[in-house]
Amino acid sequence: MRQFFTFVRKECYHVLRDRRTLLILFGMPLAQILIFGFALTNEVKNARIVVVDHAKDNASQRIIAQIAASNYFELGEDVMDRDRMEMAFREGTVKLAVVFPANFHNDLVHQNHAQIQVIADASDPNYATTLTNYVSSIIRDYQTELSENAALPYRITPQIRMLYNPQLKGAPNFVPGVMALVLMLVSVMMTAIAIVREKETGTMEVLLVSPFRPVWVILSKAVPYLFLSLINVLSIVLMSVFVLRLPVAGSWLLLFAESTLFIITCLTLGIFISIKTKTQQVAMLVSLMGMMLPTVMFSGFMFPIENMPVPLQVISNIVPAKWFYIIVKSIMIKGMGFAEIWKETLVLCGITLFFFIVSLKSFKIRLE
């Protein structure tokens, strides 16, 4: 193990002496967390919602039918229990709930006024605002239809409630996404380039013929980037708390543990790329294009995955950033524990194990 730590120390010295590497490692996260402080507006289709109908009358059924007929929503089961509805929000299986009171039709007929509660998951503020606007529009259309044949105009008032982010700030959506993007790029690209650099300069041949096991040589070059990436995580979280005013609702320890797992996943991807490529230019191109685009497109933090065609939704499941994005939002925004994110954690563990085994099988002691 003394030799292993010697190689780790040597790689740390190499990283700290390279100013360009330090700029990428620490400058890029700071810049992106400031740039992505506000959200983008996205079109919404097929959003998963539930309807809690305590009225079960003609008026509520007609509004539900109009909601179901639109292309914006995908109705789930009728959740009558409030605890089940809140759990569905915490798990992320629904984005919006429409609650009809017990006397909805009677209030509308006799008092010419009724209320509907609309509850949205505002951890993605633009998505929540768009959904509530769509529902409000459908309710207004029904209200206009009733008022055409009524002596007095009917008035239906939607009561909007935004969960997790009542002020509709952009930071709760983009901080988890920036964490996934920065850690993916830094861990994968830096690891891939560091190992390929040894191939280009010819020092890898010297390392492979040394008494030290070749696998430990590769792992020792990845260890410094693990600690540097954890520093990035700390800097992003501190900036989100003190600059963007976004407190961590869940466990800090769990957040850093899950971040460590995701960093290890990215490091195994970087090792795999370094084994398959021969030049730094190719390694950088594969790391940037092969990692950045899927992270931006399929993680869910810029474009809702529910809006995509089914084949693209299936492809998104193999993108590690998607699962880490869900984990960070669940911990930071919703305050959830390990019991609610163990499935996503298991997926990241599986991806890590897969690429580690494939990398070991593909690693060649003799350079070509």
C-alpha positions in Angstrom: 0.0 0.0 0.0 3.0 2.3 0.5 3.6 2.2 -3.2 0.0 3.0 -3.9 0.0 6.1 -1.8 3.3 7.1 -3.3 1.6 7.1 -6.8 -1.4 9.0 -5.4 0.9 11.7 -3.9 2.8 11.9 -7.2 -0.5 12.5 -9.1 -1.6 15.1 -6.6 1.6 17.0 -7.1 1.1 16.8 -10.9 -2.5 18.1 -10.6 -1.6 21.0 -8.3 1.2 22.2 -10.5 -1.0 22.4 -13.6 -2.8 25.7 -13.5 -5.1 24.9 -16.4 -6.3 21.8 -14.7 -7.0 23.7 -11.5 -8.9 26.3 -13.5 -11.1 23.6 -15.0 -11.6 21.8 -11.7 -12.6 24.9 -9.6 -13.3 27.7 -12.1 -16.0 25.8 -14.1 -18.2 24.8 -11.1 -18.2 28.4 -9.8 -19.0 29.8 -13.2 -21.8 27.3 -13.9 -23.5 27.6 -10.5 -23.8 31.4 -11.1 -24.8 31.1 -14.7 -27.5 28.5 -14.1 -29.0 30.3 -11.1 -32.3 30.8 -13.0 -34.5 28.4 -14.9 -35.6 28.0 -18.4 -39.2 27.7 -19.7 -40.1 24.3 -21.2 -43.1 23.0 -23.0 -45.0 20.4 -21.0 -46.7 17.3 -22.3 -48.0 14.1 -20.6 -47.2 15.3 -17.1 -48.2 12.7 -14.4 -50.9 14.1 -12.2 -53.5 12.7 -9.8 -57.1 13.8 -9.1 -58.6 13.6 -5.6 -62.3 13.8 -6.1 -64.2 14.0 -2.8 -67.3 15.4 -4.6 -68.0 12.6 -7.2 -70.6 14.8 -8.8 -71.4 15.8 -12.4 -69.4 19.1 -12.2 -66.2 17.5 -10.9 -66.4 14.6 -13.4 -66.8 17.0 -16.3 -63.7 18.9 -15.3 -61.8 15.7 -14.8 -62.8 14.6 -18.3 -61.6 17.8 -19.8 -58.3 17.5 -18.0 -57.9 13.9 -19.2 -58.8 14.9 -22.8 -55.9 17.3 -23.0 -52.4 16.3 -24.2 -50.8 18.0 -21.2 -51.6 15.5 -18.5 -51.5 11.8 -17.8 -54.0 11.0 -15.1 -52.9 8.5 -12.4 -55.2 6.6 -10.0 -57.7 8.4 -7.9 -55.7 8.9 -4.7 -58.2 9.5 -1.8 -55.7 9.3 1.0 -53.8 12.5 1.7 -50.7 10.6 3.0 -50.6 8.6 -0.2 -50.7 11.8 -2.2 -47.9 13.4 -0.2 -45.8 10.2 -0.6 -46.4 10.3 -4.4 -45.0 13.9 -4.4 -42.0 12.9 -2.3 -41.2 9.9 -4.6 -41.6 12.1 -7.7 -44.2 9.8 -9.3 -46.6 12.8 -9.7 -46.0 16.4 -10.5 -49.5 17.9 -9.7 -52.7 17.0 -7.8 -56.2 18.4 -8.3 -58.4 18.2 -5.2 -62.2 18.6 -5.4 -64.0 19.4 -2.1 -67.0 17.2 -1.0 -69.7 19.9 -1.8 -68.2 21.2 -5.0 -71.4 21.0 -7.2 -73.7 22.3 -4.4 -71.4 25.2 -3.7 -71.3 26.0 -7.4 -75.1 25.8 -7.9 -76.3 27.5 -4.7 -73.6 30.0 -4.0 -72.3 30.5 -7.6 -68.8 30.0 -6.2 -66.6 26.9 -5.6 -63.0 26.2 -4.9 -60.6 23.6 -6.3 -57.2 23.0 -4.7 -54.3 22.6 -7.1 -51.1 21.2 -5.5 -47.8 21.2 -7.6 -44.3 20.0 -7.0 -42.4 23.3 -7.2 -38.9 21.8 -6.9 -38.9 22.6 -10.7 -40.6 26.1 -10.6 -41.1 26.6 -14.3 -42.6 23.1 -14.7 -44.9 23.7 -11.7 -46.0 27.1 -13.0 -46.7 25.7 -16.5 -48.8 22.9 -15.1 -50.9 25.1 -12.8 -51.5 27.5 -15.7 -52.7 24.6 -17.8 -55.1 23.4 -15.1 -56.4 26.9 -14.4 -57.0 27.4 -18.1 -59.1 24.2 -18.3 -61.1 25.3 -15.2 -61.7 28.8 -16.7 -63.0 27.1 -19.9 -65.5 25.1 -18.0 -66.5 28.1 -16.0 -67.1 30.1 -19.2 -69.2 27.2 -20.6 -71.4 27.2 -17.4 -71.9 31.0 -17.4 -73.3 31.1 -20.9 -76.6 29.5 -19.7 -76.7 30.9 -16.2 -78.6 33.9 -14.8 -75.6 34.7 -12.6 -72.0 33.9 -13.6 -70.4 31.0 -11.9 -67.0 31.5 -10.3 -64.6 28.6 -9.6 -61.4 29.7 -7.8 -58.3 27.4 -8.0 -56.3 27.5 -4.8 -52.7 27.0 -5.9 -50.2 25.4 -3.5 -46.5 25.0 -4.5 -44.7 22.3 -2.6 -40.9 22.5 -1.7 -40.4 25.8 -3.5 -43.3 28.2 -2.8 -41.3 31.2 -4.0 -40.7 29.5 -7.4 -37.0 30.2 -7.3 -34.8 28.7 -10.1 -32.0 27.5 -7.9 -33.8 24.4 -6.5 -34.0 23.1 -10.1 -30.6 24.0 -11.4 -28.2 23.4 -8.4 -28.7 19.6 -8.6 -28.4 19.7 -12.3 -25.2 21.8 -12.2 -23.8 19.4 -9.6 -24.4 16.4 -11.9 -23.0 18.2 -14.9 -19.8 19.5 -13.2 -19.0 16.2 -11.5 -19.6 14.3 -14.7 -17.4 16.5 -16.8 -14.6 17.0 -14.3 -14.3 13.4 -13.1 -14.6 11.8 -16.4 -12.5 14.2 -18.5 -9.7 14.7 -16.0 -9.3 11.0 -15.3 -9.4 10.0 -19.0 -6.8 12.7 -20.0 -4.5 12.0 -17.0 -4.2 8.3 -18.0 -3.9 8.9 -21.7 -1.2 11.5 -21.1 0.9 8.8 -19.6 0.5 6.8 -22.8 1.5 9.7 -25.1 4.6 10.6 -23.1 5.7 7.0 -22.8 5.7 6.9 -19.0 2.9 4.4 -18.9 5.3 1.7 -20.3 7.6 2.4 -17.4 4.8 2.1 -14.9 3.5 -1.1 -16.4 6.9 -2.9 -16.2 7.4 -1.8 -12.6 6.8 -4.2 -9.7 3.6 -2.3 -8.9 0.4 -3.9 -10.2 -0.9 -2.1 -13.3 -4.5 -1.9 -11.9 -3.3 0.0 -8.9 -1.4 2.4 -11.2 -4.7 3.3 -12.9 -6.6 3.6 -9.6 -4.0 5.7 -8.0 -4.4 8.3 -10.8 -8.1 8.4 -10.1 -7.9 9.0 -6.3 -6.8 12.7 -6.5 -9.8 13.5 -8.7 -12.1 11.9 -6.2 -11.0 14.3 -3.4 -10.9 17.3 -5.8 -14.4 16.5 -6.9 -15.6 16.3 -3.3 -14.2 19.8 -2.9 -16.3 20.9 -5.9 -19.3 19.4 -4.2 -18.6 21.3 -1.1 -18.1 24.6 -3.0 -21.4 24.1 -5.0 -23.4 23.3 -1.9 -21.9 26.2 0.1 -22.6 28.6 -2.8 -26.2 27.3 -3.1 -26.7 27.9 0.7 -25.0 31.3 1.1 -25.3 32.9 -2.4 -28.5 31.4 -3.8 -30.2 31.0 -0.4 -31.0 27.4 -1.0 -30.7 25.4 2.3 -30.1 21.7 2.3 -33.4 20.2 3.6 -32.0 16.7 4.1 -28.9 15.1 5.5 -25.5 16.6 4.6 -23.8 13.3 5.3 -26.2 11.4 2.9 -25.7 14.1 0.3 -21.9 13.8 0.4 -22.1 10.0 0.5 -24.3 9.9 -2.7 -22.0 12.5 -4.3 -19.0 10.2 -3.6 -20.8 7.3 -5.2 -21.6 9.4 -8.3 -18.0 10.6 -8.5 -16.8 7.0 -8.4 -19.2 6.2 -11.1 -17.8 9.0 -13.2 -14.2 8.0 -12.5 -14.9 4.4 -13.7 -16.3 6.0 -16.9 -13.1 8.1 -17.2 -11.0 5.0 -16.8 -13.0 3.1 -19.4 -12.6 6.0 -21.9 -8.8 6.2 -21.2 -8.4 2.5 -21.9 -10.3 2.7 -25.2 -8.6 5.9 -26.5 -4.9 6.6 -27.4 -4.6 10.4 -27.5 -5.6 13.2 -25.2 -7.6 14.9 -28.0 -9.8 11.8 -28.6 -10.2 11.3 -24.8 -11.3 15.0 -24.4 -13.6 14.8 -27.3 -15.3 11.6 -26.1 -15.5 13.0 -22.6 -17.0 16.3 -23.6 -19.4 15.2 -26.4 -20.2 11.8 -25.0 -20.8 13.0 -21.4 -22.0 16.6 -21.6 -24.7 16.2 -24.2 -26.4 13.2 -22.5 -26.2 14.9 -19.1 -27.8 18.1 -20.4 -30.4 16.4 -22.5 -31.4 13.3 -20.5 -30.8 14.2 -16.8 -34.1 16.1 -16.6 -32.8 19.3 -15.2 -33.1 21.3 -18.4 -35.7 19.3 -20.4 -38.4 17.3 -18.7 -38.0 13.6 -19.6 -41.7 13.1 -19.5 -42.0 15.3 -22.7 -39.6 13.1 -24.7 -40.6 10.1 -26.9 -40.6 6.7 -25.3 -37.4 5.5 -26.9 -35.5 8.6 -25.5 -37.0 8.0 -22.1 -35.6 4.5 -22.2 -32.2 5.8 -23.2 -32.2 8.3 -20.4 -32.2 5.4 -17.9 -28.6 4.5 -18.8 -27.4 8.1 -18.1 -25.9 8.2 -14.6 -26.6 12.0 -14.2 -30.3 11.3 -14.4 -30.2 9.2 -11.2 -27.9 11.5 -9.4 -30.1 14.5 -10.3 -33.1 12.7 -8.8 -31.1 11.9 -5.6 -29.8 15.4 -5.1 -33.3 16.9 -5.6 -34.7 14.4 -3.2 -32.1 15.2 -0.5 -31.6 18.9 -0.9 -35.1 20.1 -1.9 -37.5 17.5 -0.5 -35.5 16.5 2.6 -35.9 12.8 1.9 -33.7 10.0 3.4 -32.1 6.9 2.1 -35.3 4.9 2.3 -36.8 6.9 -0.6 -33.7 7.0 -2.9 -32.3 3.5 -2.5 -33.5 2.5 -5.9 -31.5 5.3 -7.6 -28.5 4.5 -5.4 -28.7 0.9 -6.5 -28.8 1.9 -10.2 -25.6 4.0 -9.7 -23.9 1.1 -8.0 -24.8 -1.2 -10.9 -23.5 1.3 -13.5 -20.2 1.7 -11.5 -19.7 -2.1 -11.1 -20.4 -2.6 -14.8 -17.9 -0.1 -16.1 -15.3 -1.2 -13.5 -15.6 -4.8 -14.6 -15.5 -3.9 -18.3 -12.5 -1.7 -17.8 -10.6 -4.5 -16.0 -11.4 -6.9 -18.8 -10.4 -4.4 -21.5 -7.1 -3.3 -19.8 -4.0 -4.5 -21.6 -0.7 -4.7 -19.8 1.2 -4.5 -23.1 0.8 -1.2 -25.0 0.2 -1.3 -28.7 
